[in-house]
Amino acid sequence: MNIYVGNLPFSAGDQELSDLFGQFGAVQSARVIMDRETGRARGFGFVEMDDDGARKAIEALDGSDMGGRPLRINEAQERQDRRR
C-alpha cells in the first residue's frame, strides 16, 4: 500500500520517515518530497509497505506529533492529471 504522509516537519528525511513507519511492518520505500528549485523538503512524503502494516501505521500515526507538527496520514490516492 502507498501511504501519504502530510504536515511533515521540514527537517524530516527519508530515513526518519522509514524508521517511524518501520515500527508497524517492513517498509519497502520511504520518500520525503523535495522542491525541485530550492532543494528543500515540501512537508509531505510517501511510504510503501504491506497492507496490514500500512493499516496499523495509519491508525496509530494519523494525528500524532512529529517535530511539533500533527501528521496527516492516509492511503495515497492516484495522482490527477494536471495538464490542461
mmCIF file of the N, C-alpha and C atoms, coordinates in Angstrom:
data_MODEL
# 
_entry.id   MODEL 
# 
loop_
_atom_site.group_PDB 
_atom_site.id 
_atom_site.type_symbol 
_atom_site.label_atom_id 
_atom_site.label_alt_id 
_atom_site.label_comp_id 
_atom_site.label_asym_id 
_atom_site.label_entity_id 
_atom_site.label_seq_id 
_atom_site.pdbx_PDB_ins_code 
_atom_site.Cartn_x 
_atom_site.Cartn_y 
_atom_site.Cartn_z 
_atom_site.occupancy 
_atom_site.B_iso_or_equiv 
_atom_site.pdbx_formal_charge 
_atom_site.auth_seq_id 
_atom_site.auth_comp_id 
_atom_site.auth_asym_id 
_atom_site.auth_atom_id 
_atom_site.pdbx_PDB_model_num 
ATOM 1   N N  . MET A 1 1  ? 0.852  -1.181 0.000   1.00 0.00 ? 1  MET A N  1 
ATOM 2   C CA . MET A 1 1  ? 0.000  0.000  0.000   1.00 0.00 ? 1  MET A CA 1 
ATOM 3   C C  . MET A 1 1  ? 0.894  1.239  0.000   1.00 0.00 ? 1  MET A C  1 
ATOM 4   N N  . ASN A 1 2  ? 0.467  2.244  -0.709  1.00 0.00 ? 2  ASN A N  1 
ATOM 5   C CA . ASN A 1 2  ? 1.187  3.514  -0.744  1.00 0.00 ? 2  ASN A CA 1 
ATOM 6   C C  . ASN A 1 2  ? 0.485  4.477  0.220   1.00 0.00 ? 2  ASN A C  1 
ATOM 7   N N  . ILE A 1 3  ? 1.245  5.055  1.127   1.00 0.00 ? 3  ILE A N  1 
ATOM 8   C CA . ILE A 1 3  ? 0.699  5.917  2.179   1.00 0.00 ? 3  ILE A CA 1 
ATOM 9   C C  . ILE A 1 3  ? 1.170  7.349  1.978   1.00 0.00 ? 3  ILE A C  1 
ATOM 10  N N  . TYR A 1 4  ? 0.228  8.292  2.067   1.00 0.00 ? 4  TYR A N  1 
ATOM 11  C CA . TYR A 1 4  ? 0.554  9.723  2.027   1.00 0.00 ? 4  TYR A CA 1 
ATOM 12  C C  . TYR A 1 4  ? 0.808  10.191 3.456   1.00 0.00 ? 4  TYR A C  1 
ATOM 13  N N  . VAL A 1 5  ? 1.891  10.930 3.647   1.00 0.00 ? 5  VAL A N  1 
ATOM 14  C CA . VAL A 1 5  ? 2.231  11.485 4.964   1.00 0.00 ? 5  VAL A CA 1 
ATOM 15  C C  . VAL A 1 5  ? 2.359  12.995 4.796   1.00 0.00 ? 5  VAL A C  1 
ATOM 16  N N  . GLY A 1 6  ? 1.421  13.740 5.367   1.00 0.00 ? 6  GLY A N  1 
ATOM 17  C CA . GLY A 1 6  ? 1.412  15.192 5.226   1.00 0.00 ? 6  GLY A CA 1 
ATOM 18  C C  . GLY A 1 6  ? 1.741  15.898 6.523   1.00 0.00 ? 6  GLY A C  1 
ATOM 19  N N  . ASN A 1 7  ? 2.072  17.163 6.399   1.00 0.00 ? 7  ASN A N  1 
ATOM 20  C CA . ASN A 1 7  ? 2.402  18.049 7.517   1.00 0.00 ? 7  ASN A CA 1 
ATOM 21  C C  . ASN A 1 7  ? 3.691  17.623 8.217   1.00 0.00 ? 7  ASN A C  1 
ATOM 22  N N  . LEU A 1 8  ? 4.635  17.073 7.427   1.00 0.00 ? 8  LEU A N  1 
ATOM 23  C CA . LEU A 1 8  ? 5.932  16.695 7.979   1.00 0.00 ? 8  LEU A CA 1 
ATOM 24  C C  . LEU A 1 8  ? 6.736  17.934 8.349   1.00 0.00 ? 8  LEU A C  1 
ATOM 25  N N  . PRO A 1 9  ? 7.539  17.862 9.410   1.00 0.00 ? 9  PRO A N  1 
ATOM 26  C CA . PRO A 1 9  ? 8.457  18.967 9.672   1.00 0.00 ? 9  PRO A CA 1 
ATOM 27  C C  . PRO A 1 9  ? 9.467  19.048 8.524   1.00 0.00 ? 9  PRO A C  1 
ATOM 28  N N  . PHE A 1 10 ? 9.884  20.231 8.166   1.00 0.00 ? 10 PHE A N  1 
ATOM 29  C CA . PHE A 1 10 ? 10.780 20.413 7.024   1.00 0.00 ? 10 PHE A CA 1 
ATOM 30  C C  . PHE A 1 10 ? 12.151 19.790 7.256   1.00 0.00 ? 10 PHE A C  1 
ATOM 31  N N  . SER A 1 11 ? 12.454 19.441 8.498   1.00 0.00 ? 11 SER A N  1 
ATOM 32  C CA . SER A 1 11 ? 13.735 18.806 8.817   1.00 0.00 ? 11 SER A CA 1 
ATOM 33  C C  . SER A 1 11 ? 13.696 17.289 8.627   1.00 0.00 ? 11 SER A C  1 
ATOM 34  N N  . ALA A 1 12 ? 12.522 16.705 8.417   1.00 0.00 ? 12 ALA A N  1 
ATOM 35  C CA . ALA A 1 12 ? 12.388 15.254 8.289   1.00 0.00 ? 12 ALA A CA 1 
ATOM 36  C C  . ALA A 1 12 ? 13.004 14.761 6.985   1.00 0.00 ? 12 ALA A C  1 
ATOM 37  N N  . GLY A 1 13 ? 13.646 13.588 7.065   1.00 0.00 ? 13 GLY A N  1 
ATOM 38  C CA . GLY A 1 13 ? 14.255 12.979 5.890   1.00 0.00 ? 13 GLY A CA 1 
ATOM 39  C C  . GLY A 1 13 ? 13.703 11.591 5.641   1.00 0.00 ? 13 GLY A C  1 
ATOM 40  N N  . ASP A 1 14 ? 14.160 10.972 4.559   1.00 0.00 ? 14 ASP A N  1 
ATOM 41  C CA . ASP A 1 14 ? 13.686 9.644  4.178   1.00 0.00 ? 14 ASP A CA 1 
ATOM 42  C C  . ASP A 1 14 ? 13.903 8.619  5.287   1.00 0.00 ? 14 ASP A C  1 
ATOM 43  N N  . GLN A 1 15 ? 15.086 8.622  5.895   1.00 0.00 ? 15 GLN A N  1 
ATOM 44  C CA . GLN A 1 15 ? 15.398 7.624  6.921   1.00 0.00 ? 15 GLN A CA 1 
ATOM 45  C C  . GLN A 1 15 ? 14.513 7.787  8.148   1.00 0.00 ? 15 GLN A C  1 
ATOM 46  N N  . GLU A 1 16 ? 14.272 9.022  8.546   1.00 0.00 ? 16 GLU A N  1 
ATOM 47  C CA . GLU A 1 16 ? 13.409 9.301  9.696   1.00 0.00 ? 16 GLU A CA 1 
ATOM 48  C C  . GLU A 1 16 ? 11.989 8.776  9.435   1.00 0.00 ? 16 GLU A C  1 
ATOM 49  N N  . LEU A 1 17 ? 11.508 8.988  8.221   1.00 0.00 ? 17 LEU A N  1 
ATOM 50  C CA . LEU A 1 17 ? 10.182 8.517  7.827   1.00 0.00 ? 17 LEU A CA 1 
ATOM 51  C C  . LEU A 1 17 ? 10.146 6.979  7.835   1.00 0.00 ? 17 LEU A C  1 
ATOM 52  N N  . SER A 1 18 ? 11.166 6.363  7.301   1.00 0.00 ? 18 SER A N  1 
ATOM 53  C CA . SER A 1 18 ? 11.258 4.904  7.275   1.00 0.00 ? 18 SER A CA 1 
ATOM 54  C C  . SER A 1 18 ? 11.289 4.334  8.696   1.00 0.00 ? 18 SER A C  1 
ATOM 55  N N  . ASP A 1 19 ? 12.052 4.950  9.569   1.00 0.00 ? 19 ASP A N  1 
ATOM 56  C CA . ASP A 1 19 ? 12.147 4.490  10.959  1.00 0.00 ? 19 ASP A CA 1 
ATOM 57  C C  . ASP A 1 19 ? 10.796 4.591  11.668  1.00 0.00 ? 19 ASP A C  1 
ATOM 58  N N  . LEU A 1 20 ? 10.077 5.689  11.434  1.00 0.00 ? 20 LEU A N  1 
ATOM 59  C CA . LEU A 1 20 ? 8.775  5.906  12.066  1.00 0.00 ? 20 LEU A CA 1 
ATOM 60  C C  . LEU A 1 20 ? 7.789  4.810  11.671  1.00 0.00 ? 20 LEU A C  1 
ATOM 61  N N  . PHE A 1 21 ? 7.715  4.505  10.378  1.00 0.00 ? 21 PHE A N  1 
ATOM 62  C CA . PHE A 1 21 ? 6.760  3.512  9.889   1.00 0.00 ? 21 PHE A CA 1 
ATOM 63  C C  . PHE A 1 21 ? 7.255  2.083  10.092  1.00 0.00 ? 21 PHE A C  1 
ATOM 64  N N  . GLY A 1 22 ? 8.543  1.892  10.246  1.00 0.00 ? 22 GLY A N  1 
ATOM 65  C CA . GLY A 1 22 ? 9.120  0.573  10.441  1.00 0.00 ? 22 GLY A CA 1 
ATOM 66  C C  . GLY A 1 22 ? 8.652  -0.115 11.705  1.00 0.00 ? 22 GLY A C  1 
ATOM 67  N N  . GLN A 1 23 ? 8.107  0.636  12.637  1.00 0.00 ? 23 GLN A N  1 
ATOM 68  C CA . GLN A 1 23 ? 7.561  0.067  13.868  1.00 0.00 ? 23 GLN A CA 1 
ATOM 69  C C  . GLN A 1 23 ? 6.352  -0.824 13.592  1.00 0.00 ? 23 GLN A C  1 
ATOM 70  N N  . PHE A 1 24 ? 5.740  -0.656 12.420  1.00 0.00 ? 24 PHE A N  1 
ATOM 71  C CA . PHE A 1 24 ? 4.471  -1.331 12.115  1.00 0.00 ? 24 PHE A CA 1 
ATOM 72  C C  . PHE A 1 24 ? 4.595  -2.398 11.033  1.00 0.00 ? 24 PHE A C  1 
ATOM 73  N N  . GLY A 1 25 ? 5.778  -2.548 10.463  1.00 0.00 ? 25 GLY A N  1 
ATOM 74  C CA . GLY A 1 25 ? 5.986  -3.564 9.437   1.00 0.00 ? 25 GLY A CA 1 
ATOM 75  C C  . GLY A 1 25 ? 7.156  -3.186 8.552   1.00 0.00 ? 25 GLY A C  1 
ATOM 76  N N  . ALA A 1 26 ? 7.419  -4.045 7.572   1.00 0.00 ? 26 ALA A N  1 
ATOM 77  C CA . ALA A 1 26 ? 8.535  -3.816 6.660   1.00 0.00 ? 26 ALA A CA 1 
ATOM 78  C C  . ALA A 1 26 ? 8.219  -2.674 5.695   1.00 0.00 ? 26 ALA A C  1 
ATOM 79  N N  . VAL A 1 27 ? 9.096  -1.680 5.665   1.00 0.00 ? 27 VAL A N  1 
ATOM 80  C CA . VAL A 1 27 ? 8.936  -0.532 4.777   1.00 0.00 ? 27 VAL A CA 1 
ATOM 81  C C  . VAL A 1 27 ? 9.685  -0.820 3.482   1.00 0.00 ? 27 VAL A C  1 
ATOM 82  N N  . GLN A 1 28 ? 8.967  -0.787 2.358   1.00 0.00 ? 28 GLN A N  1 
ATOM 83  C CA . GLN A 1 28 ? 9.600  -1.020 1.064   1.00 0.00 ? 28 GLN A CA 1 
ATOM 84  C C  . GLN A 1 28 ? 10.285 0.237  0.544   1.00 0.00 ? 28 GLN A C  1 
ATOM 85  N N  . SER A 1 29 ? 9.672  1.391  0.798   1.00 0.00 ? 29 SER A N  1 
ATOM 86  C CA . SER A 1 29 ? 10.302 2.662  0.434   1.00 0.00 ? 29 SER A CA 1 
ATOM 87  C C  . SER A 1 29 ? 9.686  3.777  1.267   1.00 0.00 ? 29 SER A C  1 
ATOM 88  N N  . ALA A 1 30 ? 10.496 4.802  1.514   1.00 0.00 ? 30 ALA A N  1 
ATOM 89  C CA . ALA A 1 30 ? 10.038 5.991  2.242   1.00 0.00 ? 30 ALA A CA 1 
ATOM 90  C C  . ALA A 1 30 ? 10.712 7.182  1.575   1.00 0.00 ? 30 ALA A C  1 
ATOM 91  N N  . ARG A 1 31 ? 9.906  8.170  1.185   1.00 0.00 ? 31 ARG A N  1 
ATOM 92  C CA . ARG A 1 31 ? 10.445 9.276  0.398   1.00 0.00 ? 31 ARG A CA 1 
ATOM 93  C C  . ARG A 1 31 ? 9.790  10.591 0.816   1.00 0.00 ? 31 ARG A C  1 
ATOM 94  N N  . VAL A 1 32 ? 10.623 11.529 1.231   1.00 0.00 ? 32 VAL A N  1 
ATOM 95  C CA . VAL A 1 32 ? 10.159 12.880 1.509   1.00 0.00 ? 32 VAL A CA 1 
ATOM 96  C C  . VAL A 1 32 ? 10.296 13.651 0.194   1.00 0.00 ? 32 VAL A C  1 
ATOM 97  N N  . ILE A 1 33 ? 9.246  14.337 -0.216  1.00 0.00 ? 33 ILE A N  1 
ATOM 98  C CA . ILE A 1 33 ? 9.249  15.051 -1.494  1.00 0.00 ? 33 ILE A CA 1 
ATOM 99  C C  . ILE A 1 33 ? 9.988  16.377 -1.337  1.00 0.00 ? 33 ILE A C  1 
ATOM 100 N N  . MET A 1 34 ? 10.914 16.606 -2.256  1.00 0.00 ? 34 MET A N  1 
ATOM 101 C CA . MET A 1 34 ? 11.751 17.804 -2.222  1.00 0.00 ? 34 MET A CA 1 
ATOM 102 C C  . MET A 1 34 ? 11.322 18.786 -3.323  1.00 0.00 ? 34 MET A C  1 
ATOM 103 N N  . ASP A 1 35 ? 11.463 20.067 -3.047  1.00 0.00 ? 35 ASP A N  1 
ATOM 104 C CA . ASP A 1 35 ? 11.193 21.107 -4.039  1.00 0.00 ? 35 ASP A CA 1 
ATOM 105 C C  . ASP A 1 35 ? 12.311 21.095 -5.082  1.00 0.00 ? 35 ASP A C  1 
ATOM 106 N N  . ARG A 1 36 ? 11.948 21.061 -6.344  1.00 0.00 ? 36 ARG A N  1 
ATOM 107 C CA . ARG A 1 36 ? 12.957 20.992 -7.411  1.00 0.00 ? 36 ARG A CA 1 
ATOM 108 C C  . ARG A 1 36 ? 13.847 22.226 -7.460  1.00 0.00 ? 36 ARG A C  1 
ATOM 109 N N  . GLU A 1 37 ? 13.280 23.381 -7.183  1.00 0.00 ? 37 GLU A N  1 
ATOM 110 C CA . GLU A 1 37 ? 14.036 24.630 -7.318  1.00 0.00 ? 37 GLU A CA 1 
ATOM 111 C C  . GLU A 1 37 ? 14.909 24.944 -6.110  1.00 0.00 ? 37 GLU A C  1 
ATOM 112 N N  . THR A 1 38 ? 14.370 24.723 -4.913  1.00 0.00 ? 38 THR A N  1 
ATOM 113 C CA . THR A 1 38 ? 15.116 25.100 -3.707  1.00 0.00 ? 38 THR A CA 1 
ATOM 114 C C  . THR A 1 38 ? 15.873 23.932 -3.085  1.00 0.00 ? 38 THR A C  1 
ATOM 115 N N  . GLY A 1 39 ? 15.466 22.691 -3.379  1.00 0.00 ? 39 GLY A N  1 
ATOM 116 C CA . GLY A 1 39 ? 16.096 21.535 -2.778  1.00 0.00 ? 39 GLY A CA 1 
ATOM 117 C C  . GLY A 1 39 ? 15.656 21.281 -1.348  1.00 0.00 ? 39 GLY A C  1 
ATOM 118 N N  . ARG A 1 40 ? 14.674 22.050 -0.870  1.00 0.00 ? 40 ARG A N  1 
ATOM 119 C CA . ARG A 1 40 ? 14.153 21.868 0.492   1.00 0.00 ? 40 ARG A CA 1 
ATOM 120 C C  . ARG A 1 40 ? 12.958 20.928 0.485   1.00 0.00 ? 40 ARG A C  1 
ATOM 121 N N  . ALA A 1 41 ? 12.722 20.288 1.617   1.00 0.00 ? 41 ALA A N  1 
ATOM 122 C CA . ALA A 1 41 ? 11.558 19.411 1.761   1.00 0.00 ? 41 ALA A CA 1 
ATOM 123 C C  . ALA A 1 41 ? 10.277 20.226 1.598   1.00 0.00 ? 41 ALA A C  1 
ATOM 124 N N  . ARG A 1 42 ? 9.263  19.602 1.007   1.00 0.00 ? 42 ARG A N  1 
ATOM 125 C CA . ARG A 1 42 ? 7.986  20.285 0.780   1.00 0.00 ? 42 ARG A CA 1 
ATOM 126 C C  . ARG A 1 42 ? 6.971  20.034 1.885   1.00 0.00 ? 42 ARG A C  1 
ATOM 127 N N  . GLY A 1 43 ? 7.324  19.198 2.868   1.00 0.00 ? 43 GLY A N  1 
ATOM 128 C CA . GLY A 1 43 ? 6.418  18.977 4.001   1.00 0.00 ? 43 GLY A CA 1 
ATOM 129 C C  . GLY A 1 43 ? 5.494  17.783 3.844   1.00 0.00 ? 43 GLY A C  1 
ATOM 130 N N  . PHE A 1 44 ? 5.747  16.945 2.836   1.00 0.00 ? 44 PHE A N  1 
ATOM 131 C CA . PHE A 1 44 ? 4.967  15.723 2.707   1.00 0.00 ? 44 PHE A CA 1 
ATOM 132 C C  . PHE A 1 44 ? 5.822  14.643 2.074   1.00 0.00 ? 44 PHE A C  1 
ATOM 133 N N  . GLY A 1 45 ? 5.338  13.408 2.170   1.00 0.00 ? 45 GLY A N  1 
ATOM 134 C CA . GLY A 1 45 ? 6.091  12.295 1.604   1.00 0.00 ? 45 GLY A CA 1 
ATOM 135 C C  . GLY A 1 45 ? 5.206  11.086 1.416   1.00 0.00 ? 45 GLY A C  1 
ATOM 136 N N  . PHE A 1 46 ? 5.822  9.995  0.990   1.00 0.00 ? 46 PHE A N  1 
ATOM 137 C CA . PHE A 1 46 ? 5.105  8.750  0.732   1.00 0.00 ? 46 PHE A CA 1 
ATOM 138 C C  . PHE A 1 46 ? 5.894  7.575  1.288   1.00 0.00 ? 46 PHE A C  1 
ATOM 139 N N  . VAL A 1 47 ? 5.155  6.601  1.812   1.00 0.00 ? 47 VAL A N  1 
ATOM 140 C CA . VAL A 1 47 ? 5.747  5.382  2.344   1.00 0.00 ? 47 VAL A CA 1 
ATOM 141 C C  . VAL A 1 47 ? 5.024  4.208  1.697   1.00 0.00 ? 47 VAL A C  1 
ATOM 142 N N  . GLU A 1 48 ? 5.790  3.216  1.253   1.00 0.00 ? 48 GLU A N  1 
ATOM 143 C CA . GLU A 1 48 ? 5.201  1.989  0.721   1.00 0.00 ? 48 GLU A CA 1 
ATOM 144 C C  . GLU A 1 48 ? 5.506  0.860  1.681   1.00 0.00 ? 48 GLU A C  1 
ATOM 145 N N  . MET A 1 49 ? 4.460  0.113  2.036   1.00 0.00 ? 49 MET A N  1 
ATOM 146 C CA . MET A 1 49 ? 4.630  -1.047 2.901   1.00 0.00 ? 49 MET A CA 1 
ATOM 147 C C  . MET A 1 49 ? 3.473  -2.008 2.684   1.00 0.00 ? 49 MET A C  1 
ATOM 148 N N  . ASP A 1 50 ? 3.543  -3.216 3.286   1.00 0.00 ? 50 ASP A N  1 
ATOM 149 C CA . ASP A 1 50 ? 2.470  -4.197 3.107   1.00 0.00 ? 50 ASP A CA 1 
ATOM 150 C C  . ASP A 1 50 ? 1.167  -3.657 3.685   1.00 0.00 ? 50 ASP A C  1 
ATOM 151 N N  . ASP A 1 51 ? 0.045  -4.157 3.165   1.00 0.00 ? 51 ASP A N  1 
ATOM 152 C CA . ASP A 1 51 ? -1.270 -3.636 3.533   1.00 0.00 ? 51 ASP A CA 1 
ATOM 153 C C  . ASP A 1 51 ? -1.567 -3.698 5.023   1.00 0.00 ? 51 ASP A C  1 
ATOM 154 N N  . ASP A 1 52 ? -1.229 -4.824 5.669   1.00 0.00 ? 52 ASP A N  1 
ATOM 155 C CA . ASP A 1 52 ? -1.523 -4.983 7.094   1.00 0.00 ? 52 ASP A CA 1 
ATOM 156 C C  . ASP A 1 52 ? -0.746 -3.968 7.933   1.00 0.00 ? 52 ASP A C  1 
ATOM 157 N N  . GLY A 1 53 ? 0.557  -3.857 7.674   1.00 0.00 ? 53 GLY A N  1 
ATOM 158 C CA . GLY A 1 53 ? 1.380  -2.888 8.397   1.00 0.00 ? 53 GLY A CA 1 
ATOM 159 C C  . GLY A 1 53 ? 0.949  -1.460 8.111   1.00 0.00 ? 53 GLY A C  1 
ATOM 160 N N  . ALA A 1 54 ? 0.548  -1.204 6.869   1.00 0.00 ? 54 ALA A N  1 
ATOM 161 C CA . ALA A 1 54 ? 0.119  0.140  6.482   1.00 0.00 ? 54 ALA A CA 1 
ATOM 162 C C  . ALA A 1 54 ? -1.134 0.557  7.238   1.00 0.00 ? 54 ALA A C  1 
ATOM 163 N N  . ARG A 1 55 ? -2.090 -0.343 7.339   1.00 0.00 ? 55 ARG A N  1 
ATOM 164 C CA . ARG A 1 55 ? -3.326 -0.013 8.066   1.00 0.00 ? 55 ARG A CA 1 
ATOM 165 C C  . ARG A 1 55 ? -3.041 0.291  9.538   1.00 0.00 ? 55 ARG A C  1 
ATOM 166 N N  . LYS A 1 56 ? -2.170 -0.533 10.140  1.00 0.00 ? 56 LYS A N  1 
ATOM 167 C CA . LYS A 1 56 ? -1.794 -0.311 11.539  1.00 0.00 ? 56 LYS A CA 1 
ATOM 168 C C  . LYS A 1 56 ? -1.087 1.039  11.697  1.00 0.00 ? 56 LYS A C  1 
ATOM 169 N N  . ALA A 1 57 ? -0.187 1.350  10.776  1.00 0.00 ? 57 ALA A N  1 
ATOM 170 C CA . ALA A 1 57 ? 0.556  2.613  10.846  1.00 0.00 ? 57 ALA A CA 1 
ATOM 171 C C  . ALA A 1 57 ? -0.366 3.808  10.685  1.00 0.00 ? 57 ALA A C  1 
ATOM 172 N N  . ILE A 1 58 ? -1.292 3.737  9.732   1.00 0.00 ? 58 ILE A N  1 
ATOM 173 C CA . ILE A 1 58 ? -2.226 4.846  9.508   1.00 0.00 ? 58 ILE A CA 1 
ATOM 174 C C  . ILE A 1 58 ? -3.047 5.090  10.761  1.00 0.00 ? 58 ILE A C  1 
ATOM 175 N N  . GLU A 1 59 ? -3.577 4.008  11.319  1.00 0.00 ? 59 GLU A N  1 
ATOM 176 C CA . GLU A 1 59 ? -4.410 4.129  12.519  1.00 0.00 ? 59 GLU A CA 1 
ATOM 177 C C  . GLU A 1 59 ? -3.622 4.711  13.701  1.00 0.00 ? 59 GLU A C  1 
ATOM 178 N N  . ALA A 1 60 ? -2.391 4.240  13.883  1.00 0.00 ? 60 ALA A N  1 
ATOM 179 C CA . ALA A 1 60 ? -1.596 4.656  15.042  1.00 0.00 ? 60 ALA A CA 1 
ATOM 180 C C  . ALA A 1 60 ? -0.974 6.040  14.881  1.00 0.00 ? 60 ALA A C  1 
ATOM 181 N N  . LEU A 1 61 ? -0.584 6.410  13.661  1.00 0.00 ? 61 LEU A N  1 
ATOM 182 C CA . LEU A 1 61 ? 0.205  7.630  13.477  1.00 0.00 ? 61 LEU A CA 1 
ATOM 183 C C  . LEU A 1 61 ? -0.574 8.857  13.014  1.00 0.00 ? 61 LEU A C  1 
ATOM 184 N N  . ASP A 1 62 ? -1.774 8.674  12.450  1.00 0.00 ? 62 ASP A N  1 
ATOM 185 C CA . ASP A 1 62 ? -2.539 9.837  11.986  1.00 0.00 ? 62 ASP A CA 1 
ATOM 186 C C  . ASP A 1 62 ? -2.850 10.753 13.164  1.00 0.00 ? 62 ASP A C  1 
ATOM 187 N N  . GLY A 1 63 ? -2.423 12.003 13.062  1.00 0.00 ? 63 GLY A N  1 
ATOM 188 C CA . GLY A 1 63 ? -2.637 12.975 14.128  1.00 0.00 ? 63 GLY A CA 1 
ATOM 189 C C  . GLY A 1 63 ? -1.532 13.003 15.169  1.00 0.00 ? 63 GLY A C  1 
ATOM 190 N N  . SER A 1 64 ? -0.591 12.055 15.091  1.00 0.00 ? 64 SER A N  1 
ATOM 191 C CA . SER A 1 64 ? 0.498  12.032 16.063  1.00 0.00 ? 64 SER A CA 1 
ATOM 192 C C  . SER A 1 64 ? 1.479  13.180 15.789  1.00 0.00 ? 64 SER A C  1 
ATOM 193 N N  . ASP A 1 65 ? 2.266  13.513 16.789  1.00 0.00 ? 65 ASP A N  1 
ATOM 194 C CA . ASP A 1 65 ? 3.185  14.641 16.701  1.00 0.00 ? 65 ASP A CA 1 
ATOM 195 C C  . ASP A 1 65 ? 4.552  14.202 16.181  1.00 0.00 ? 65 ASP A C  1 
ATOM 196 N N  . MET A 1 66 ? 5.081  14.975 15.249  1.00 0.00 ? 66 MET A N  1 
ATOM 197 C CA . MET A 1 66 ? 6.457  14.770 14.783  1.00 0.00 ? 66 MET A CA 1 
ATOM 198 C C  . MET A 1 66 ? 7.077  16.151 14.633  1.00 0.00 ? 66 MET A C  1 
ATOM 199 N N  . GLY A 1 67 ? 8.055  16.440 15.449  1.00 0.00 ? 67 GLY A N  1 
ATOM 200 C CA . GLY A 1 67 ? 8.712  17.737 15.384  1.00 0.00 ? 67 GLY A CA 1 
ATOM 201 C C  . GLY A 1 67 ? 7.779  18.900 15.657  1.00 0.00 ? 67 GLY A C  1 
ATOM 202 N N  . GLY A 1 68 ? 6.784  18.677 16.526  1.00 0.00 ? 68 GLY A N  1 
ATOM 203 C CA . GLY A 1 68 ? 5.846  19.741 16.874  1.00 0.00 ? 68 GLY A CA 1 
ATOM 204 C C  . GLY A 1 68 ? 4.714  19.932 15.879  1.00 0.00 ? 68 GLY A C  1 
ATOM 205 N N  . ARG A 1 69 ? 4.577  19.010 14.918  1.00 0.00 ? 69 ARG A N  1 
ATOM 206 C CA . ARG A 1 69 ? 3.512  19.123 13.908  1.00 0.00 ? 69 ARG A CA 1 
ATOM 207 C C  . ARG A 1 69 ? 2.655  17.856 13.911  1.00 0.00 ? 69 ARG A C  1 
ATOM 208 N N  . PRO A 1 70 ? 1.323  18.015 13.875  1.00 0.00 ? 70 PRO A N  1 
ATOM 209 C CA . PRO A 1 70 ? 0.450  16.831 13.823  1.00 0.00 ? 70 PRO A CA 1 
ATOM 210 C C  . PRO A 1 70 ? 0.449  16.236 12.408  1.00 0.00 ? 70 PRO A C  1 
ATOM 211 N N  . LEU A 1 71 ? 0.843  14.983 12.291  1.00 0.00 ? 71 LEU A N  1 
ATOM 212 C CA . LEU A 1 71 ? 0.918  14.333 10.984  1.00 0.00 ? 71 LEU A CA 1 
ATOM 213 C C  . LEU A 1 71 ? -0.471 14.024 10.438  1.00 0.00 ? 71 LEU A C  1 
ATOM 214 N N  . ARG A 1 72 ? -0.616 14.145 9.125   1.00 0.00 ? 72 ARG A N  1 
ATOM 215 C CA . ARG A 1 72 ? -1.838 13.740 8.424   1.00 0.00 ? 72 ARG A CA 1 
ATOM 216 C C  . ARG A 1 72 ? -1.457 12.540 7.565   1.00 0.00 ? 72 ARG A C  1 
ATOM 217 N N  . ILE A 1 73 ? -2.032 11.395 7.885   1.00 0.00 ? 73 ILE A N  1 
ATOM 218 C CA . ILE A 1 73 ? -1.634 10.160 7.227   1.00 0.00 ? 73 ILE A CA 1 
ATOM 219 C C  . ILE A 1 73 ? -2.867 9.440  6.708   1.00 0.00 ? 73 ILE A C  1 
ATOM 220 N N  . ASN A 1 74 ? -2.818 9.047  5.429   1.00 0.00 ? 74 ASN A N  1 
ATOM 221 C CA . ASN A 1 74 ? -3.894 8.254  4.845   1.00 0.00 ? 74 ASN A CA 1 
ATOM 222 C C  . ASN A 1 74 ? -3.372 7.506  3.625   1.00 0.00 ? 74 ASN A C  1 
ATOM 223 N N  . GLU A 1 75 ? -4.218 6.640  3.085   1.00 0.00 ? 75 GLU A N  1 
ATOM 224 C CA . GLU A 1 75 ? -3.833 5.902  1.886   1.00 0.00 ? 75 GLU A CA 1 
ATOM 225 C C  . GLU A 1 75 ? -3.696 6.899  0.737   1.00 0.00 ? 75 GLU A C  1 
ATOM 226 N N  . ALA A 1 76 ? -2.594 6.807  0.016   1.00 0.00 ? 76 ALA A N  1 
ATOM 227 C CA . ALA A 1 76 ? -2.345 7.742  -1.092  1.00 0.00 ? 76 ALA A CA 1 
ATOM 228 C C  . ALA A 1 76 ? -3.347 7.491  -2.210  1.00 0.00 ? 76 ALA A C  1 
ATOM 229 N N  . GLN A 1 77 ? -3.789 8.568  -2.837  1.00 0.00 ? 77 GLN A N  1 
ATOM 230 C CA . GLN A 1 77 ? -4.698 8.499  -3.976  1.00 0.00 ? 77 GLN A CA 1 
ATOM 231 C C  . GLN A 1 77 ? -3.897 8.629  -5.257  1.00 0.00 ? 77 GLN A C  1 
ATOM 232 N N  . GLU A 1 78 ? -4.417 8.098  -6.343  1.00 0.00 ? 78 GLU A N  1 
ATOM 233 C CA . GLU A 1 78 ? -3.760 8.251  -7.628  1.00 0.00 ? 78 GLU A CA 1 
ATOM 234 C C  . GLU A 1 78 ? -3.644 9.721  -7.970  1.00 0.00 ? 78 GLU A C  1 
ATOM 235 N N  . ARG A 1 79 ? -2.513 10.092 -8.530  1.00 0.00 ? 79 ARG A N  1 
ATOM 236 C CA . ARG A 1 79 ? -2.276 11.482 -8.896  1.00 0.00 ? 79 ARG A CA 1 
ATOM 237 C C  . ARG A 1 79 ? -3.176 11.881 -10.066 1.00 0.00 ? 79 ARG A C  1 
ATOM 238 N N  . GLN A 1 80 ? -3.794 13.035 -9.940  1.00 0.00 ? 80 GLN A N  1 
ATOM 239 C CA . GLN A 1 80 ? -4.652 13.552 -11.002 1.00 0.00 ? 80 GLN A CA 1 
ATOM 240 C C  . GLN A 1 80 ? -3.794 14.149 -12.104 1.00 0.00 ? 80 GLN A C  1 
ATOM 241 N N  . ASP A 1 81 ? -4.230 14.042 -13.336 1.00 0.00 ? 81 ASP A N  1 
ATOM 242 C CA . ASP A 1 81 ? -3.517 14.629 -14.461 1.00 0.00 ? 81 ASP A CA 1 
ATOM 243 C C  . ASP A 1 81 ? -3.670 16.154 -14.379 1.00 0.00 ? 81 ASP A C  1 
ATOM 244 N N  . ARG A 1 82 ? -2.551 16.868 -14.239 1.00 0.00 ? 82 ARG A N  1 
ATOM 245 C CA . ARG A 1 82 ? -2.601 18.318 -14.069 1.00 0.00 ? 82 ARG A CA 1 
ATOM 246 C C  . ARG A 1 82 ? -2.444 19.075 -15.387 1.00 0.00 ? 82 ARG A C  1 
ATOM 247 N N  . ARG A 1 83 ? -2.236 18.346 -16.468 1.00 0.00 ? 83 ARG A N  1 
ATOM 248 C CA . ARG A 1 83 ? -2.084 19.017 -17.770 1.00 0.00 ? 83 ARG A CA 1 
ATOM 249 C C  . ARG A 1 83 ? -3.406 19.580 -18.236 1.00 0.00 ? 83 ARG A C  1 
ATOM 250 N N  . ARG A 1 84 ? -3.346 20.705 -18.912 1.00 0.00 ? 84 ARG A N  1 
ATOM 251 C CA . ARG A 1 84 ? -4.575 21.321 -19.440 1.00 0.00 ? 84 ARG A CA 1 
ATOM 252 C C  . ARG A 1 84 ? -4.502 21.442 -20.912 1.00 0.00 ? 84 ARG A C  1 
# 
